């Protein structure tokens, strides 16, 4: 067999080495951490580095891709330092090491844990400064740290704390240096507070406000770092939500005001459900919104004036609801609007002349309301000086018209003129 056998053997060895190189190194990181610790109660005896991955080890939890997402070793009587390589556990969400005798400093590399939700290190013997790199973890919600009496000189000046998403930040002092707690309070006051990505929380709150009889929102798991893997949600490259697509989804219930916090949202498509209540005025904060599709629901109340602030809006579809009140003058500020569909509601008052400012408008459908007065010349002029293709004001109470007897389609659709005599 000679040379061919040797070649086959070499190939097998190279393949094995390639597999080792490309495999999950999280087990190596955790085994190295085990070696750095003293473990008198053998809490780590199952941490066998010869296994393909650490997912069967006690106190370790993995996701479906066999990547470590939890390390749970609270009150395990472990002592020793935290190794910098822990920052390589790239999918870690929970690092629970409270109630041990861990010493040394907190590694700055923990700031690389971009999916971390909870960092739980109280009741240890940690010393040194809190790393400013912890401020880079935008997903962090729980930060517990109890400072040992030797932990003086720490500072928080360079930590950006998540004002909305950090649910619990707990610092305490030990021993004679209890005055450190006062120092922490003062330093917290000057720490930079930033608004983190709370989009998952907003959407989950909306889920809780809705009834979902056919389970279209089952994938909306609030424990995930972002909502980008949820069904009916689309994100950009920065993991910010840009689309919510839930048309004809069988949903019922109100729209929550917090939806206005989806600051990168471009498409909100919720048509053909049984949504009720009013349209939140906070939707006017969606400064990147292109399409608002709320048609064919059970929405009531007035159209918020604030919608006129969404300068990016191209499609505003609110038809087939129970909306009341006047058409806001502010909608004339939507100078990129192409579709304005308000038909089949219970709107009243006059047609705002300000709509004549929307030179991009192609479809203006106001039929099936209780509008009064006349169609402003500013609006009519859009047929000549703008892009208006269809103006439908039929089935209203406009001056000089009566109900149409038949279906008509023209550039301008209105009721037939009232005859005299």
Secondary structure as UniProt FT lines:
FT   HELIX           2..22
FT   HELIX           26..36
FT   STRAND          37..39
FT   TURN            40..41
FT   TURN            43..46
FT   TURN            49..50
FT   HELIX           54..56
FT   TURN            58..59
FT   STRAND          60..62
FT   TURN            64..65
FT   STRAND          68..72
FT   TURN            74..75
FT   STRAND          78..80
FT   HELIX           84..88
FT   TURN            90..91
FT   STRAND          94..96
FT   STRAND          101..104
FT   HELIX           108..112
FT   TURN            114..115
FT   STRAND          118..120
FT   STRAND          125..126
FT   HELIX           132..136
FT   TURN            138..139
FT   STRAND          142..146
FT   TURN            149..150
FT   TURN            157..158
FT   STRAND          160..162
FT   TURN            163..165
FT   STRAND          168..172
FT   HELIX           175..177
FT   TURN            178..179
FT   HELIX           180..190
FT   STRAND          192..194
FT   HELIX           199..209
FT   STRAND          210..212
FT   TURN            213..214
FT   TURN            216..219
FT   TURN            222..223
FT   TURN            228..229
FT   TURN            231..232
FT   STRAND          233..235
FT   TURN            237..238
FT   STRAND          241..245
FT   TURN            247..248
FT   STRAND          251..253
FT   HELIX           257..261
FT   TURN            263..264
FT   STRAND          267..269
FT   STRAND          274..277
FT   HELIX           281..285
FT   TURN            287..288
FT   STRAND          291..293
FT   STRAND          298..301
FT   HELIX           305..309
FT   TURN            311..312
FT   STRAND          315..317
FT   STRAND          322..325
FT   HELIX           329..333
FT   TURN            335..336
FT   STRAND          339..341
FT   STRAND          346..349
FT   HELIX           353..357
FT   TURN            359..360
FT   STRAND          363..365
FT   STRAND          370..373
FT   HELIX           377..380
FT   HELIX           382..385
FT   STRAND          390..392
FT   STRAND          397..398
FT   TURN            399..400
FT   STRAND          412..413
//
